[in-house]
Amino acid sequence: MRAEAVRLQVANQQTDLQRGMAQDFDRLFTDEYARVVAIAYRVLADRAEAEDVAQEVFLDFHSRHSKSVAFAPAWLHRAAGNKALNRVRSRKRREAREAAQGQEAQPEPETIVEEREAQRQLRDALGRLPAKSAAILALRYSGLKYVEIADALSVGVDQVGTLLRRAETLLRKELNS
Amino acid sequence: MKHLPEGTLRRILDEPDEVLSEDREHLESCNVCQLVSRDVKADMDILTEMFGPEIDALDTEAAWSRLNAEAETETEPAPEKPEAGPQPAGARALLAIGRVFVGVGTFVLLFVAYQLLGTNLVTNNEQKALAAELQTQWMSNVVEDTPDLGDGVGLIKIPKIGVDRVVVEGVGVSDLKKGPGHYPGTAMPGQIGNTVISGHRTTYGAPFNRLDELEIGDEILVYDRTGPFKYVVTENKVVKPSAVEVLDPSSDARLTLTTCHPKFSAKERLIIVAQLEGTPTGTADQPQGPGLEILPEA
């Protein structure tokens, strides 16, 4: 009888805790969703794909880390950049494979083809940069503050300017080559 | 003092308030850092334009529902994946039309961006090359006496109207394509005398496009090898092209800016006069000024 009550109480506490966590996660999602998409969008230049990446990022976070919301934004930002960059790289590989097999890429409306070309050059160049350089560009150009970038990449905030500048020089070189 | 590292110059562009005030002050007063800062900014501007606009309004609530739906299908034993729900043909057509609109819209935007970027590139490249030369010159110990026509002589910055350009020697058509030009024979920046700089109102980067917005008391900064000079606007007027007296030597240390007026016309000239704040570096050795009969078009 007593044991039953205790078990009930424990169970209640647990659901309270879970509810609390769910609320935290809800808030985290509301606060960070737009920025996570923005970061992925910088890399992919494709709205739907960026939103897909954001879904993956939040699902990942939820299944791994739902207890610690303190470092969550930094984790989400870094994951958004990395996942998006991985997609760009595998997209590149897939295209190369399809080209090797003599397959035509999906036929696209003519207007979009040219736009894609300029955008593709930038994204390809981004994909060829060292991972950290590419990530810092995605983070900065989606509007993150230097402090936030430092958190996401686990570097000192004083280093962000230097790393960013180096990444920009690299990307410009990559685009000119 | 040592020059600022590029990382600091980069951050000043994004978050000036987060940088040490002594670093900001150093940049204000350092001709070399000004040049490097321009390079850093040029790269940033180009990449900003290439990355394009940030993504616009997102439907966070819809995304939240989607996430919850996905989370559930992950935890539940996966049911037979339902084929994408039956979508009414009307909705599909609308979606397709919407996509085409978005596609065309994005294309138009990109095309405009390309136009702006592409046409400015010519002047931009010239400016970049000039700045690089200046940087080498200023950091070396060799002092050249008078600049050749078409060479860079310094920087002009007018914070209020966003001017930040390398000034070239000469006001010929080919000089002004590169940037605002210093009238040969007029005083050099910082000297007692009349320093005259002319620039395009439209085309070729249009450095002096918004010169008409300057009011008495506004700041103009000029950097050359000998240092930074701060001028304060004292006069803003429109004259006939024959009013060459604005080029006359003066007994004060003044800066005169000239450009065409009104925009897209050569009927008149817009003149800005500013006075040096602080001590002049010396006296110009030009007794009678450039001796022109008409103010060149710009």
Interface residues (C-beta under 8 A of the other chain):
Chain A: D26 F29 T30 Y33 A34 V37 A38 Y41 R42 A45 R47 A50 E51 A54 Q55 F58 L59 H62 S63 P109 T111 I112 E114 E115 A118 Q119 L122 L137 R140 Y141 S142 G143 K145 Y146 D158 Q159 V160 G161 T162 L163 L164 R165 E168 T169 L171 R172 L175
Chain B: P5 E6 G7 T8 L9 R10 R11 D14 E15 E18 V40 D43 M44 I46 L47 T48 M50 F51 G52 E54 I55 L58 T60 A63 W64 R66 L67 E70 A71 E74 V100 G103 V104 T106 F107 L110 Y114
